């Protein structure tokens, strides 16, 4: 009795809604001018509001709910250590460590001079502290080897420090050759000096840049003190209301690098990467891709609408409604939700793809009724009575598929769900008000003889007996069953790619540099951190995680205090007796070449030829001496009379010498390193203001592999559950996103099933709609697995959308079938044709995304296009086949009449 009362209530409510929709359409027909004027005014007001309030929140850290456990840990960590957020990493490498160090220093000074673009700059291993104490970070054996090489090079060092000029070098070489010729004594390293000097002279003759590295000449030790590759970590000023939050800083940095001549043309390899750069490159390709996709979508929509509707008035009515719907939706979103995010801005493409469906269904049904002889107002009433309920049900079902995102933890997609779900209701409202009013003011004329060529199926309805679905219904169901069984294992092997790096243009500079750094555990940008209450606790954490096979090393501030300092300092103190550090500290720069430098070079040419004659021109020493003599003589003949040429040669040969002598002097004056003597900038990166300590954990594997990153994160979290960092964000964030969309899919299935059950009140009809959808979902996942397409952070929305799309398409067929049109005649009406063209227009929208240059948008377009194609096949083939099984007999009454006629 209660159930019967509920059914009567639902039936009356359904009738009331249908009656209300009829009245809305009829009112729009009767008051067309008023309706058009009101909607025009609302659209103009919405356009003004959207234009004056439009903004986009481009902060990618807001994509996931802040209430997730790993998000809370991340927020707590960055409250203490915020230096690694939104950074630009400049990777510099010159021909030698000295030229690299000089470039780093120049860039660091330039960044500090531009606080309007940059908050801070940090150079790992840079500054006077490491210049003075760098040797203490070597092993005792390495320090002793360094001391031995410097001792052997002491005569060379002493002479050069006394006169660091091209003339002084010439004197030194002339003296060395004279001693070699007179008594056979040879100064160590002469051959290397001859070779390097010859390279400098040759480069000068050829007009190429060259810089001699004296660290190699003086035992080669200084070249080993620092890495060839250096990093400058910059925090730019971020503007999250801009489509390029770090754009101003990145642009200023690139201009600064050019003004400083830090580029390949000046012998320096420069790469720019970091989180801010990767985000900027992704935002750039997304914005460019979105604009291209939107323009292509509109173009394809116009073409397909023209083919489907064959009327300029119908096409223009649908397109104007689409544009108005986008404007109204944008204004609603800005007013009620606030700034768009990087995901929710995609509502426009989704609206075009999905919203056009209502217009196509309405217009084709309207044209069918006009073709059958109804006048305009009656045709509108029949359209609303015949498919108003289906339109409303499809719109609500599509909205529910979007609203299913709202309860999830994927904050970035929640806004898209709210906006796109509401846009479906706005699209329905415009279809029931604007289109009837527009077609009333600009009606179309339909005549049977004129339109038969366009829609011959309206006159000659194919019978079920002639339709393949009738003949092969059981074969089709059998084949579908086999395909479904085969799809299950494929679907089980579908993968989810949680790494956003794979959604950025792989040819972008930032990605290339980033992947090179990832491949080296010493430079891996993906690291994990632990926030410990104090340094002792941090040391204990570092000791535990270092035992893990996935961890290369774990650093705390204590790691920067060298071991065995007494032993190393004793070696350096003994070395100071041989090479006094104070003797190396002056001069600080080169003086212009002396007037007699050319004569000294001429003398060197003569001495070199004498040396070659003594040692033999075919010997190693003789060949080098002869070659240098020839090139020096050529230089003196061509440019020896020009002081600027001699000055340029001195700069290329001796330019780095004062700095390298000073660096050597500082290295010899190393002192004890304690926690208090560490640089403040270094301590601040590892010690918080309240005593908290940071543990930095480096991976052993290349984390460009998702499997390696997963192993790294899971192994560390097993030992230290409070660990944070980008790898944790990616792995656990990916799990949260995957869980969110699974949740959204279940919510969409449940809510739409309940909606259909309440509206249709028959389990059979609900199953007729849901079975093809579930099969489409299964086939989509299996097809992606078969084609090697992974689900990712962008295309994971495909399954909830698939449900909303499929339900909308299926409802039109099932409702018309329920209204008494048998399957044979149903397949000859405008309904399946409208579903087909709706699917094509939506496919065009998604297909335009698939060819975007942005990998993330392209993957979304590919997945949605594949899903939609499968949905259409299931709706237009499997659904009619299932409806046949629910009829009393395969040969319906309408067929027998057709066959007997």
C-alpha positions in Angstrom: 0.0 0.0 0.0 2.9 2.4 0.9 4.7 1.5 -2.3 1.6 2.1 -4.3 1.1 5.5 -2.8 4.8 6.4 -3.4 4.4 5.3 -7.1 1.3 7.4 -7.4 3.1 10.4 -5.9 6.1 10.0 -8.2 3.8 9.6 -11.2 1.9 12.8 -10.2 5.2 14.6 -9.7 6.5 13.5 -13.0 3.3 14.6 -14.7 3.6 17.9 -12.9 7.2 18.4 -14.1 6.2 17.5 -17.6 3.3 19.9 -17.5 5.5 22.7 -16.1 8.0 22.2 -18.9 5.3 22.3 -21.5 4.1 25.6 -20.0 7.6 27.0 -20.0 8.1 26.3 -23.6 4.6 27.5 -24.5 5.3 30.7 -22.5 8.5 31.2 -24.4 6.6 30.8 -27.7 3.9 33.3 -26.7 6.3 35.8 -25.1 9.2 35.3 -27.5 10.3 38.9 -27.6 10.1 39.3 -23.8 12.1 36.0 -23.3 14.8 37.0 -25.8 15.1 40.4 -24.4 15.4 39.1 -20.8 18.0 36.5 -21.7 19.9 39.1 -23.7 20.0 41.5 -20.8 21.0 38.7 -18.4 23.8 37.6 -20.8 25.1 41.1 -21.1 25.2 41.6 -17.4 26.9 38.2 -16.9 29.4 39.1 -19.6 30.2 42.4 -17.8 30.5 40.7 -14.5 32.7 37.9 -15.8 34.9 40.3 -17.7 35.5 42.5 -14.6 35.9 39.7 -12.1 37.6 36.9 -14.1 40.6 35.4 -12.4 42.4 32.1 -12.3 44.0 30.6 -9.2 47.1 28.9 -10.6 48.5 27.6 -7.3 48.8 23.9 -8.1 49.3 23.1 -4.4 45.6 23.7 -3.9 44.6 20.9 -6.2 44.1 18.4 -3.3 42.2 18.8 -0.1 44.3 20.3 2.8 42.6 17.9 5.2 44.4 14.8 3.7 47.1 13.5 6.2 50.0 13.9 3.9 48.8 17.4 3.0 48.7 18.4 6.7 52.3 17.0 7.1 53.4 19.0 4.1 51.8 22.2 5.4 53.4 21.8 8.8 56.8 21.2 7.2 56.6 24.2 4.9 55.7 26.4 7.9 59.2 25.8 9.2 61.1 25.2 5.9 59.6 27.1 3.0 62.7 27.5 0.9 61.9 24.6 -1.5 58.5 25.9 -2.6 58.0 27.3 -6.2 61.7 27.5 -7.0 63.7 28.1 -10.1 66.9 26.0 -10.4 69.6 27.3 -12.7 72.2 24.6 -13.7 75.5 26.1 -14.8 78.5 24.3 -16.2 81.6 26.0 -17.7 84.7 24.6 -19.3 86.3 24.3 -15.9 85.1 24.7 -12.2 86.6 28.2 -12.0 84.7 29.6 -14.9 81.6 27.9 -13.5 82.2 29.4 -10.0 82.6 32.9 -11.6 79.3 32.5 -13.5 77.5 31.4 -10.3 78.8 34.4 -8.4 77.8 36.8 -11.1 74.3 35.3 -11.3 73.9 35.3 -7.5 74.8 39.0 -7.3 72.5 39.8 -10.1 69.5 38.0 -8.5 70.1 39.8 -5.2 70.1 43.1 -7.0 66.5 42.4 -8.3 64.3 41.9 -5.2 61.2 43.0 -7.2 61.4 39.7 -9.1 63.0 37.4 -6.6 62.6 36.6 -2.9 65.8 34.8 -2.3 68.8 33.0 -3.9 70.8 30.1 -2.5 73.9 28.5 -3.9 74.6 25.0 -2.6 78.2 24.7 -1.7 78.9 28.3 -2.6 80.3 31.2 -0.7 83.5 32.0 1.1 82.9 29.3 3.7 83.3 26.4 1.2 86.1 28.2 -0.6 88.1 28.2 2.6 87.0 24.9 4.1 86.3 22.8 1.0 89.3 20.6 1.5 88.1 19.4 4.8 85.2 17.6 3.1 87.7 15.3 1.3 89.2 12.2 2.8 92.6 12.4 4.6 94.2 10.6 1.6 92.7 13.1 -0.9 94.0 16.0 1.2 97.5 14.5 1.4 97.5 13.9 -2.4 96.4 17.5 -2.8 99.3 18.6 -0.6 101.8 16.5 -2.5 100.7 18.1 -5.9 100.9 21.6 -4.5 104.4 20.9 -3.1 105.6 19.7 -6.5 104.1 22.8 -8.2 105.5 25.2 -5.5 108.2 26.7 -7.9 105.6 27.5 -10.5 103.2 28.9 -7.9 105.8 31.1 -6.4 106.9 32.6 -9.7 103.4 33.2 -10.9 102.2 34.7 -7.7 105.1 37.2 -7.8 104.2 38.3 -11.3 100.8 37.1 -12.6 101.0 38.5 -16.1 101.8 37.3 -19.6 105.2 38.9 -19.4 105.8 37.2 -16.1 104.8 33.8 -17.6 107.1 34.4 -20.5 110.0 35.1 -18.1 109.2 31.9 -16.2 109.1 29.8 -19.4 112.3 31.4 -20.7 114.1 30.6 -17.4 112.8 27.1 -17.4 113.9 26.4 -20.9 117.3 28.0 -20.2 117.8 25.7 -17.2 116.7 22.7 -19.3 119.2 23.7 -22.1 122.1 24.4 -19.7 122.0 21.8 -17.1 119.0 19.5 -17.9 116.9 20.6 -15.0 113.2 20.7 -16.0 110.4 22.5 -14.1 107.5 20.1 -13.5 104.5 20.6 -15.7 106.2 22.5 -18.5 104.7 20.4 -21.3 101.1 21.0 -20.0 101.8 24.7 -19.8 103.1 24.7 -23.4 100.0 22.9 -24.6 97.6 25.1 -22.8 99.4 28.3 -24.0 99.3 26.9 -27.6 95.6 26.4 -27.3 95.1 30.0 -26.1 97.2 31.4 -28.9 95.4 29.3 -31.5 92.0 30.4 -30.2 93.1 34.0 -30.4 94.2 33.6 -34.0 90.9 31.9 -34.9 88.8 34.5 -33.0 87.4 31.9 -30.6 86.9 32.4 -26.8 89.3 30.5 -24.5 90.2 30.5 -20.9 93.2 28.7 -19.5 92.6 26.9 -16.2 95.6 27.3 -13.9 94.3 24.9 -11.3 95.3 22.1 -13.7 98.7 23.6 -14.2 99.2 23.8 -10.5 98.8 20.1 -9.8 95.2 19.7 -11.0 93.9 19.8 -7.4 91.7 22.9 -7.5 89.8 21.6 -10.4 88.7 18.7 -8.1 87.6 20.9 -5.2 84.2 21.6 -6.7 81.8 19.9 -9.0 81.8 20.8 -12.7 78.1 21.4 -12.5 76.8 24.1 -10.1 73.3 25.1 -9.0 71.6 28.4 -8.2 68.3 28.0 -6.4 66.0 31.0 -6.8 62.6 31.8 -5.2 60.7 34.1 -7.6 57.9 36.4 -6.6 54.7 34.5 -7.3 51.4 36.0 -8.6 48.8 33.2 -8.4 46.2 35.4 -10.0 48.2 35.3 -13.2 48.1 32.5 -15.8 51.9 32.5 -15.3 52.5 32.9 -11.6 56.3 32.9 -11.9 56.3 34.3 -15.4 57.7 37.7 -14.5 60.6 36.2 -12.6 61.4 33.6 -15.3 61.3 36.3 -18.0 63.6 38.6 -15.9 66.0 35.7 -15.2 66.4 34.8 -18.9 67.0 38.4 -19.8 69.5 38.6 -16.9 71.4 35.6 -18.2 71.7 37.2 -21.6 72.9 40.5 -20.2 75.5 38.7 -18.1 76.6 36.7 -21.2 76.0 33.4 -19.4 75.2 31.3 -22.4 76.7 28.7 -24.8 78.1 31.4 -27.0 80.4 32.3 -24.1 81.5 28.8 -23.2 78.8 28.1 -20.5 76.1 25.5 -20.5 73.0 26.9 -18.8 69.8 25.0 -18.0 66.7 26.3 -16.2 64.3 24.0 -14.4 62.6 23.7 -11.0 59.0 23.5 -9.8 58.2 27.1 -10.8 59.6 26.5 -14.3 57.8 23.2 -14.9 54.5 24.7 -13.7 55.1 27.7 -16.1 55.8 25.4 -19.0 52.7 23.3 -18.3 50.5 26.4 -17.9 51.9 27.8 -21.1 51.1 24.7 -23.2 47.7 24.3 -21.4 46.6 27.8 -22.2 47.8 27.6 -25.7 46.3 24.1 -26.1 43.0 25.2 -24.6 42.7 28.2 -26.9 43.5 26.1 -30.0 41.1 23.3 -28.8 38.3 25.8 -28.1 38.6 27.4 -31.5 38.8 24.0 -33.3 35.9 22.7 -31.3 33.7 25.7 -32.3 34.7 25.2 -35.9 33.9 21.5 -35.9 30.6 22.1 -34.0 29.5 24.5 -36.7 30.2 22.0 -39.5 28.5 19.1 -37.7 25.5 21.2 -36.7 25.1 22.3 -40.3 25.2 18.7 -41.5 22.8 17.6 -38.7 20.3 20.4 -38.7 20.5 21.7 -42.3 19.2 25.1 -41.4 21.0 28.3 -40.7 18.3 29.3 -38.2 18.6 26.1 -36.3 22.4 26.2 -36.3 22.5 29.8 -35.2 19.9 29.2 -32.5 22.0 26.4 -31.0 25.3 28.3 -31.2 23.9 31.5 -29.7 22.5 29.4 -26.9 25.9 27.8 -26.4 27.7 31.1 -26.2 25.1 32.5 -23.8 25.3 29.4 -21.7 29.1 29.7 -21.3 28.8 33.4 -20.3 26.1 32.7 -17.8 27.9 29.8 -16.3 31.2 31.7 -16.0 29.5 34.6 -14.2 27.7 32.2 -11.9 30.9 30.4 -11.1 32.8 33.6 -10.4 30.0 34.9 -8.2 29.3 31.8 -6.1 32.7 29.9 -6.2 35.3 32.5 -6.9 38.4 32.3 -9.2 38.7 29.4 -11.6 41.5 26.9 -11.1 43.6 25.2 -13.7 41.1 22.3 -14.0 37.7 24.1 -13.7 38.6 26.4 -16.7 38.0 23.3 -18.9 34.2 23.6 -18.2 33.9 25.7 -21.5 35.1 22.8 -23.7 33.0 20.3 -21.8 29.9 22.6 -22.0 30.3 23.0 -25.7 30.7 19.2 -26.1 27.8 18.3 -23.8 25.5 21.3 -23.9 25.0 21.1 -27.6 23.3 17.7 -27.1 20.1 19.3 -25.8 19.9 21.7 -28.7 20.4 18.9 -31.3 17.8 16.7 -29.7 15.3 19.6 -29.5 15.8 20.9 -33.0 15.7 17.5 -34.8 12.6 16.5 -32.9 11.0 19.9 -33.7 11.9 19.5 -37.4 10.4 16.0 -37.4 7.1 17.3 -35.9 7.1 20.2 -38.5 7.7 17.6 -41.2 4.7 15.6 -40.0 2.5 18.6 -40.6 2.3 20.4 -37.2 2.2 24.1 -37.0 4.9 25.9 -35.1 3.2 26.2 -31.7 1.7 22.7 -31.8 5.1 21.3 -32.9 6.7 22.9 -29.9 4.1 21.4 -27.6 4.6 18.0 -29.1 8.4 18.3 -28.8 8.1 19.2 -25.1 5.4 16.5 -24.4 7.4 13.9 -26.3 10.9 14.5 -25.1 10.7 17.2 -22.4 10.9 14.6 -19.7 13.9 12.9 -21.5 15.7 16.2 -21.8 15.2 17.1 -18.2 16.2 13.6 -17.1 19.3 13.7 -19.3 20.3 17.1 -18.0 19.9 16.1 -14.3 21.7 12.8 -14.9 24.6 14.7 -16.6 24.6 17.2 -13.8 24.7 14.4 -11.2 27.7 12.9 -13.0 29.6 16.2 -12.5 28.2 16.8 -9.0 29.6 13.4 -8.0 33.0 15.1 -7.9 32.0 17.4 -5.1 32.2 15.1 -2.1 35.7 13.9 -3.1 39.1 15.0 -1.7 40.3 16.2 -5.1 39.8 19.9 -4.4 40.8 20.9 -7.9 38.1 18.9 -9.5 35.4 19.9 -7.0 35.0 23.3 -8.7 34.8 21.7 -12.1 32.1 19.4 -10.8 30.1 22.3 -9.4 30.5 24.5 -12.4 29.9 21.8 -15.1 27.0 20.3 -13.2 25.3 23.7 -13.0 26.1 24.4 -16.6 24.0 21.4 -17.6 21.0 22.9 -15.9 21.7 26.2 -17.5 21.9 24.5 -20.9 18.5 22.8 -20.2 17.0 26.1 -19.2 18.2 27.8 -22.4 17.0 24.9 -24.5 13.5 25.3 -23.0 13.3 29.1 -23.2 15.8 30.6 -25.7 15.4 28.1 -28.5 11.5 28.1 -28.6 11.6 31.9 -28.5 14.3 32.2 -31.1 12.5 29.8 -33.5 9.3 31.7 -32.9 10.8 35.0 -34.1 12.8 33.3 -36.9 10.8 30.2 -37.8 11.9 27.6 -40.2 9.8 26.4 -43.2 9.6 22.6 -43.6 8.0 21.0 -46.7 7.9 17.3 -47.3 9.0 17.3 -50.9 11.8 19.7 -50.1 13.2 17.8 -47.1 12.7 14.2 -48.2 16.2 14.4 -49.8 17.6 15.5 -46.5 15.8 13.1 -44.2 14.5 10.2 -46.3 14.0 8.1 -43.2 11.2 10.4 -42.1 9.1 9.1 -45.0 10.3 5.6 -45.6 10.6 4.0 -42.1 12.7 0.8 -42.3 11.1 -2.2 -40.7 12.6 -4.3 -37.9 12.9 -7.3 -40.3 15.2 -5.3 -42.5 17.3 -4.1 -39.6 20.5 -6.2 -38.8 19.8 -5.9 -35.0 16.7 -7.9 -35.4 18.3 -10.6 -37.6 21.4 -10.9 -35.4 20.2 -9.8 -32.0 21.3 -13.0 -30.2 24.5 -13.1 -32.1 25.2 -9.5 -31.1 24.5 -10.3 -27.4 26.7 -13.4 -27.6 29.5 -11.5 -29.2 29.2 -8.7 -26.6 29.3 -11.3 -23.8 32.5 -12.8 -25.2 34.0 -9.3 -25.6 33.1 -8.4 -22.0 34.7 -11.6 -20.7 37.8 -10.9 -22.7 37.9 -7.2 -21.6 37.9 -8.1 -17.9 41.6 -9.3 -17.7 42.7 -6.3 -19.9 40.8 -3.9 -17.6 42.6 -5.4 -14.6 45.9 -4.4 -16.1 45.0 -0.8 -16.6 47.6 1.6 -15.2 47.5 4.9 -13.4 50.3 7.4 -14.0 50.5 9.7 -11.0 53.5 11.7 -12.2 52.6 15.2 -13.5 56.0 15.4 -15.1 54.7 13.1 -17.8 51.9 15.6 -18.6 54.3 18.3 -19.6 55.8 18.8 -23.1 58.8 16.4 -23.0 60.7 18.7 -25.4 60.5 21.7 -23.0 63.8 22.9 -21.6 62.7 22.6 -18.0 61.7 18.9 -18.4 64.9 18.0 -20.2 67.1 19.5 -17.5 64.9 18.1 -14.8 65.1 14.5 -16.2 68.9 14.8 -16.5 69.1 15.7 -12.8 66.7 12.9 -11.9 69.0 10.4 -13.5 71.8 11.2 -11.0 71.2 10.4 -7.3 73.6 13.2 -6.3 71.4 15.8 -8.1 68.0 14.2 -7.8 65.4 17.0 -7.4 62.9 14.5 -6.0 63.8 14.1 -2.4 62.0 13.3 0.8 62.2 15.3 4.1 61.4 14.6 7.7 60.7 17.3 10.2 62.3 16.2 13.5 61.8 18.0 16.8 65.5 18.5 17.3 68.9 17.7 15.8 69.4 14.5 17.9 66.1 13.1 16.7 67.0 14.1 13.1 70.3 12.2 13.4 68.5 9.1 14.6 66.1 9.4 11.6 69.0 9.8 9.2 70.7 6.7 10.6 67.5 4.6 10.2 66.7 5.6 6.7 70.3 5.2 5.4 69.9 1.5 6.0 67.1 1.3 3.4 68.1 -0.2 0.0 66.2 2.6 -1.8 68.1 5.4 0.0 71.4 6.8 -1.3 72.1 9.1 1.6 70.3 11.1 4.3 71.6 14.6 5.3 71.1 16.7 8.3 73.0 19.9 9.2 75.4 17.6 11.1 76.4 16.1 7.8 78.1 19.4 6.9 80.6 19.1 9.8 83.6 17.2 8.3 85.0 14.2 10.0 88.7 13.7 11.0 89.3 17.4 10.9 92.5 17.4 13.1 94.3 15.0 10.7 93.3 17.1 7.6 94.2 20.4 9.3 97.6 19.1 10.3 98.4 18.3 6.6 97.3 21.8 5.6 99.3 23.4 8.3 102.5 21.6 7.1 101.6 22.7 3.5 101.4 26.4 4.6 105.2 26.3 5.4 105.9 25.4 1.8 103.3 27.7 0.2 102.5 30.6 2.5 98.8 31.5 2.0 99.4 35.3 2.3 101.7 35.2 -0.7 98.8 34.0 -2.9 96.3 36.6 -1.9 97.7 39.5 -4.0 97.2 40.9 -6.6 93.5 40.6 -6.8 93.3 41.4 -10.6 95.5 41.6 -13.7 97.5 44.6 -14.6 97.7 45.7 -18.3 100.5 44.0 -20.1 103.9 45.6 -19.8 105.3 47.4 -22.8 108.0 44.8 -23.3 105.6 41.8 -23.3 105.9 41.5 -27.1 109.7 41.3 -26.8 109.5 38.6 -24.1 107.2 36.6 -26.4 109.7 36.9 -29.2 112.4 35.6 -26.9 110.2 32.8 -25.9 109.8 31.8 -29.6 113.6 31.6 -29.9 114.0 29.6 -26.7 111.2 27.2 -27.8 113.0 26.5 -31.1 116.2 25.9 -29.3 114.5 23.4 -27.0 113.0 21.6 -30.0 116.4 21.3 -31.6 117.9 19.9 -28.4 115.1 17.4 -27.6 114.4 16.6 -31.3 111.5 17.8 -33.4 110.0 14.3 -33.4 109.9 13.9 -29.6 106.9 14.8 -27.5 108.5 17.9 -26.0 109.9 18.9 -29.4 106.6 18.7 -31.2 104.8 20.8 -28.5 107.6 23.4 -28.4 107.7 23.7 -32.2 103.9 24.0 -32.5 103.8 26.7 -29.8 106.7 28.6 -31.4 105.0 28.5 -34.8 101.7 29.8 -33.5 103.4 32.5 -31.3 105.4 33.7 -34.2 102.3 33.9 -36.4 100.4 35.8 -33.6 103.3 38.3 -33.2 103.5 38.8 -37.0 99.8 39.4 -37.4 98.8 41.1 -34.1 101.9 41.7 -32.1 101.8 45.4 -32.9 98.3 45.9 -31.5 98.3 46.3 -27.7 94.7 45.3 -27.4 95.6 41.9 -29.1 98.3 41.3 -26.5 95.9 42.3 -23.7 93.2 39.9 -25.0 95.8 37.1 -25.1 96.9 37.9 -21.5 93.3 37.8 -20.4 92.7 34.4 -22.0 95.9 33.0 -20.6 96.2 34.7 -17.2 92.6 35.9 -16.6 91.7 33.3 -14.0 95.1 33.2 -12.3 94.6 35.9 -9.6 91.3 34.4 -8.6 92.7 30.8 -8.5 95.7 31.9 -6.5 93.4 33.6 -4.0 91.2 30.5 -4.0 94.3 28.3 -3.3 95.4 30.7 -0.5 91.9 30.5 1.1 91.9 26.7 0.8 95.2 26.6 2.7 93.7 28.6 5.6 91.0 26.2 6.4 90.0 26.2 10.1 87.9 23.9 12.4 84.3 23.6 11.3 81.5 23.5 14.0 77.8 23.9 14.0 78.2 27.5 14.9 80.7 28.3 12.1 78.5 26.9 9.4 77.0 29.6 7.1 73.7 31.0 8.4 72.0 30.3 5.0 73.0 26.6 5.3 71.9 26.3 9.0 68.5 27.9 8.1 67.9 25.2 5.5 68.3 22.5 8.1 67.4 24.0 11.5 64.1 25.7 12.3 63.8 28.8 14.5 62.4 26.7 17.4 65.0 24.0 17.2 63.3 21.7 14.7 65.7 19.9 12.4 65.3 18.8 8.8 66.4 15.4 7.4 66.9 15.4 3.6 66.6 11.9 2.1 68.0 11.2 -1.4 66.9 8.2 -3.6 69.2 5.6 -4.9 67.2 4.9 -8.1 66.2 7.2 -11.0 62.8 8.5 -9.9 61.7 9.2 -13.5 60.3 5.7 -13.1 57.0 5.6 -11.3 57.8 2.2 -9.9 61.1 3.4 -8.5 59.4 6.4 -6.9 56.7 4.2 -5.4 59.3 1.9 -3.9 61.3 4.9 -2.6 58.2 6.5 -0.9 56.7 3.3 0.5 60.0 2.1 2.0 60.8 5.4 3.7 57.2 5.9 4.9 57.4 2.5 6.5 60.3 3.6 8.6 59.3 7.3 8.9 55.5 7.7 8.5 55.9 11.5 9.0 58.1 12.0 5.9 57.0 14.6 3.3 58.3 15.9 0.0 57.4 15.9 -3.7 57.6 12.1 -4.1 55.2 11.7 -1.2 52.9 14.3 -2.7 53.0 12.5 -6.1 52.5 8.9 -4.8 50.0 9.6 -2.0 48.4 12.4 -4.0 48.0 10.0 -6.9 46.4 7.5 -4.6 44.0 10.2 -3.3 43.1 11.3 -6.8 42.5 7.7 -7.9 40.4 7.1 -4.8 38.5 10.3 -5.4 37.5 9.3 -8.9 36.6 5.8 -7.9 34.4 7.5 -5.2 33.0 9.9 -7.8 32.2 7.0 -10.2 30.3 5.1 -7.4 28.5 8.2 -6.4 27.5 8.9 -10.1 26.3 5.4 -10.6 24.3 5.3 -7.4 22.8 8.8 -7.8 21.9 8.3 -11.4 20.4 4.9 -10.8 18.2 6.3 -8.0 17.2 9.2 -10.3 16.3 6.8 -13.1 14.4 4.5 -10.7 12.4 7.5 -9.4 11.7 8.9 -12.8 11.1 5.7 -14.8 9.8 3.5 -11.9 10.8 0.3 -13.6 13.8 -1.8 -12.7 13.8 -3.1 -16.2 14.2 0.3 -17.8 16.9 1.3 -15.4 18.8 -1.9 -16.2 18.3 -1.2 -19.9 20.1 2.1 -19.5 22.8 1.0 -17.0 23.9 -2.3 -18.6 25.2 -0.6 -21.8 26.9 2.0 -19.7 28.7 -0.5 -17.5 29.8 -2.4 -20.6 31.0 0.9 -22.1 33.0 1.6 -19.0 34.5 -1.9 -19.1 35.4 -1.7 -22.8 36.9 1.8 -22.3 39.2 0.7 -19.5 40.2 -2.5 -21.5 40.8 -0.5 -24.7 43.0 2.0 -22.9 45.0 -0.9 -21.5 45.2 -2.6 -24.9 46.3 0.7 -26.6 48.9 1.4 -23.9 47.1 4.5 -22.6 47.5 5.1 -18.9 45.0 6.9 -16.7 46.6 10.1 -15.3 45.7 13.1 -13.3 44.0 14.7 -16.3 42.1 12.0 -18.0 40.9 10.2 -14.8 37.6 12.1 -15.1 36.7 10.0 -18.1 34.7 7.3 -16.2 32.3 9.6 -14.3 31.8 11.7 -17.5 31.2 8.5 -19.5 28.3 7.6 -17.2 26.7 11.1 -17.5 27.1 11.1 -21.3 25.9 7.6 -21.8 22.9 8.0 -19.5 21.8 11.1 -21.4 22.0 9.3 -24.8 20.3 6.2 -23.5 17.4 8.1 -21.9 16.3 9.6 -25.2 15.9 6.1 -26.8 14.3 4.5 -23.8 11.8 7.2 -23.0 10.7 7.3 -26.7 10.4 3.6 -26.6 8.4 3.8 -23.4 6.1 6.3 -25.1 4.9 3.5 -27.5 7.4 3.7 -30.4 8.5 0.2 -31.2 12.2 -0.5 -31.8 11.7 -0.8 -35.6 10.1 2.7 -35.9 12.3 4.1 -33.1 15.4 3.4 -35.2 13.8 5.4 -38.1 12.9 8.5 -36.1 15.0 11.6 -35.4 16.0 10.3 -31.9 18.8 7.9 -32.8 19.9 10.4 -35.5 20.1 13.1 -32.8 22.0 10.8 -30.5 24.4 10.0 -33.3 25.0 13.7 -34.2 25.2 14.7 -30.5 27.8 12.1 -30.1 29.7 13.3 -33.1 29.7 17.0 -31.9 30.8 15.9 -28.5 33.5 13.7 -30.1 34.7 16.7 -32.1 35.1 18.7 -28.9 37.1 15.9 -27.2 39.0 15.1 -30.5 40.2 18.7 -30.7 41.7 18.3 -27.3 43.4 15.1 -28.4 45.6 16.9 -30.9 46.6 19.6 -28.4 50.4 20.2 -28.0 49.8 19.9 -24.2 50.3 16.2 -23.3 47.9 16.4 -20.4 45.1 17.9 -22.4 45.9 15.5 -25.3 45.6 12.5 -23.0 42.3 13.8 -21.7 41.0 14.2 -25.3 42.2 10.8 -26.3 40.6 9.1 -23.3 37.3 11.0 -23.7 37.2 10.4 -27.5 37.8 6.7 -27.0 35.2 6.5 -24.3 32.6 8.4 -26.2 33.0 6.3 -29.4 32.5 3.2 -27.3 29.5 4.7 -25.5 27.9 5.5 -28.9 28.4 2.0 -30.1 26.9 0.5 -26.9 23.9 2.9 -27.0 23.1 2.5 -30.7 23.7 -1.3 -30.9 23.6 -3.0 -27.5 20.7 -0.9 -26.1 18.3 -1.5 -29.0 19.2 -5.2 -28.9 18.4 -5.3 -25.2 15.1 -3.5 -25.8 14.2 -6.2 -28.4 14.5 -8.8 -25.7 12.1 -6.9 -23.5 9.3 -6.8 -26.2 6.6 -9.5 -26.3 7.8 -10.9 -29.6 10.6 -10.1 -32.0 8.0 -9.4 -34.6 6.0 -6.5 -33.3 2.6 -5.5 -34.5 3.9 -2.5 -36.5 6.3 -4.8 -38.4 3.6 -7.3 -39.4 1.6 -4.4 -40.9 4.5 -3.2 -42.8 5.3 -6.6 -44.2 1.7 -7.3 -45.1 1.3 -4.0 -47.0 
